[in-house]
């Protein structure tokens, strides 16, 4: 079992920055992949950024060069640094952990980019 709690969302102006945090607890040692996903109103949930247990990262084309996924050495917290935010980045952002065939999700945190 893995428990995830996101924080750090809010309202930001276009061009601004936010850092999301995901507090991870439970069977941290068994996590294969950690990731951030987002879901905008009326749209399907989509992957934003992924990090493997070995530290490899992958980003959606829409956020490459603007967003960075990072983690503490012990996997206790995973971050998503979001720079140069755009209105189209507005969504609920979810933290995800993959353990074997199971996927765990946090409750989500709202990010709104608007002037």
Buried (B, 14 or more C-beta within 10 A) or exposed (E): EBEBBBBBBEEBEEEBEBEBBBBBEBBBEBBEBBBBBBBBEEEEBEBBBBBBBEEEEBBBEEBEEBBBBBBEEEBEBBBBBBBEBEEEBBBBBBBBBBBEEEEBBBEBBEBBBEE
